[in-house]
Each structure stands twice: as structure tokens, then as C-alpha cells.
Amino acid sequence: MTTTEIDNPRLLLVDDDVTFCTVLKSALEKRNYEVIVANDVSSGILLAEQNLPEYAVIDLRIGYESGLEMVKALIALDDNTQIVMLTGFASIATAVEAIKLGAVHYLTKPANADEIVNALNKNDGDSSVAISENPLSVKRLEWEHLQKVLMQHDGNISAAARALNMHRRTLQRKLEKKPVRE
């Protein structure tokens, strides 16, 4: 084992945004990680099989694919991999699923390299997290409900639309919008 392998833990970064990957890769390398990058799920799985990472930062939405599949595949390869799910489309349903599948943390974009490194190394929960005094807005509740139904139908938009009694294209449009910030 070389000193590089000891000093620089391997991190797999999977995101379809090439510019984001370039910037984050550089920032993580400055923090002593050996970073390997993939821009789709199949390439990410192949890289993980060839270069078993100790850490991974996975985008929730990778093109039209789900980063949750990537989390599942990484844990199947090595259940000790510390995985952070990163997303601009946060929902309670996807956060719960990411953690159940084996991610150690779930961060919303924009997140900087320090926040990501902190999340990768945080294994314990925090009981001091403040509980919100305000209920979710109606728009946010709708977003959460759509995400929950979509998860119940394994990401199948047509099946979720039928379950919601909604036209498929309407559901697609609603899902393409970023969730309302609370």
C-alpha cells in the first residue's frame, strides 16, 4: 500500500453536471481525497467495482436516472462506504429512502466542500436539531406527496400519475420544478 492510498481516501463523485463535478473534485482533492468522477449511474457502478471507494457523493437525480440506485449498488459492493446523497430536489421521501438504502447523510444543493466533508465524517445523529415551529406550506406538502407516491411506484412516472389521477405530463412538469424552500 502506498502512502497516497493511506493519506488520500478514495471518493466516488457521481453527478451529471460536469462543471459541478470539476469544481467539487478540485475542492475535495485539496482536502486530501483521491476523487474519481462519473456522470451517469452505469459509469459510476463500473468505477466503483474497479476502484472500491471509501466515500461517495451521489446526486439524487443523475440525468433521468435515480442516484438511489447508485447508493444501493455501492452498499451491495461494500456496506462500509460512507455515502452522502446530494440534491437540488430534496424531499422527505427521498431523504428517508437514501438513509434506508445506506447513505449516511442527505444534503441539499448548494452545498460546499466543507459541508460535504463534514457530512461524510458524521456518523451519529444530532438530537439537538431544532424542530420547526411552522407547518409545511401547501405547495411544499404537494411536492412531498408527489415524491412519496413516485417512490411508492419505484420512480415510474406513468404509474404514479395513474395513482394520483393526474395526467402523466402534468406530473412530469410538477416534478421538474424545484421544491418550494421552507
N, C-alpha and C positions, 0 to 999 in steps of 0.2 A: 504494500500500500504506500503510495507516495504522500508527501506532505501536503500536496494540493488536495488530495482526497480527504485527508484528516482536517485540514484547515477550512476547506470550502465545501460545505454540504451541497449536494445536487438538488436543484429545484426545477421542476417542470412548470412552465407557464403556458397555458392554453387559452388563447383569445383570438377571435377573428379580426380584431383591429390591429393591423400590422404596425402602425405608428405607435399605438399604445404599448405594444409588446417591445418595440425597440427602446422606448423611453424607460419602461419599467425594468427591462433586462439590464440596461446600463446602471440604473439606480440600485438594483439588487446585487449586481456584481461589485459595486463599490462597497456593499455591506458584506462582502466575502462569501457570496453564494456562487456556485457554478450553475449558470442558468441555461437550460435548453428550452427551445420555444417551438410550439406547434400552433397552427392556425385553424385546425379542424380536429374533430374527435378522433377519426381514424389515425391521423398522423400522431396525435397525442398518445394514443394507446401503443402504437408501434414504437415511439420514442421511449415510453415508459418500460416496455418489455425489453428494449435493448440497453437502457441506462436507468435501472431502477432508482427513482428519486426518493430522497428522504422527505422532501417537501414538494407541495404543488399549490399553484394558484390557478384556479379554473374559473372561467367566465360562465355564468349561468346560460346565456344564450350565445352559442357559437354558430353564427350563420343561422341556419334553420334547425340546427341540432341542439340538444339539451346537454349542458355541462353536467347535469345529474348523472347521465350515462358514463361520463368520464370519471366522476367520483366513484361510481360503482365498480368500474373496471380497475381503477387504481387500488381500491381496497381489496379487490379479489387478488391482485398481484402481490400486495404487501399491506396488511392491515395496520402496520406501524407508520405508514406515510401520513404526515401531517398535512391536511388539505384545508385551504381557505377557499370558499366559494365567493366570487366577486361578481357583483351585478349592478346594472343600472335599472333593472326591472325587479326590484325587491318585492316580495310578498311573504306573508306569514306561511302560506302553504309550501312555497319553495324553500324557505329557511328551515322549516321543520323537516322536510324531505332530505335536504342536504345534510343536516346533522344526523338524521336516522341512517343515512347511507354511509356516514363515516367522516364527513367534514368536521374539523374542529372549530371552525368559525365561519361566519357569513357576514361579508362586508358589502356595503353599498358604494357604488362609484359616485363621485370621485373619491378614491382612497389613495393616500400617498404611500411611498415605500416603507416609511417608518410604521405606519398603521398596519400594513400588511405583515411586516416582520414581527411586530408585537402580537398580532393575531396568530401567526404561525407558531409562536412560542408560548401561547396562553392555553394551558390545558384544563384549567379549573374555571368553573362558573363564578359569577360575581353576584352574590346575594344583595349587594348594596345598590344595584341598578335601580334608578328611580322608576316608580310606577306612574304612568301618565294619569293626570287628573281629568283629561278631556277625552270623550269618546271619539272614535274614528268618524270622519266625515262620511256622508252618503256616497260620494264619489270613491273614496278610499274603500268603503265597505263593498261597493260594487266590484272594484278591482280585485279585492281579496276573494270575493265569492267566485268570480270568473277563474281566478288562479286555482282555487280549490277544486272546482268542477273539472277544469282541464287536467289537473293532477289525477283526479279520480278516473279519468278516461285515458291515462297513460300518455298525455300530450296530444291525443288525437282531436284536432280542432273540429272535425265534422261530427264526431260522436258527442263532444262537449256541447256543440251548438244544438244538436238534437235534444240533449238532456235539458238545456236551458230554454228550449222552444224559441230559438233565435236563428236567424239566417247565418250561415257559415261566414259570409263576407263581413257581416256586421260584427261578429265575434272577432274575426281577424283584425278589423280596424280598431276595435276596442283594445285588443291585446298589443297592437303595435304602439299605442300611446304609452308614454312613460306614466308610472303610477303617480297619483297625487301625493305630494310630500305632506307629512303630518308634523 
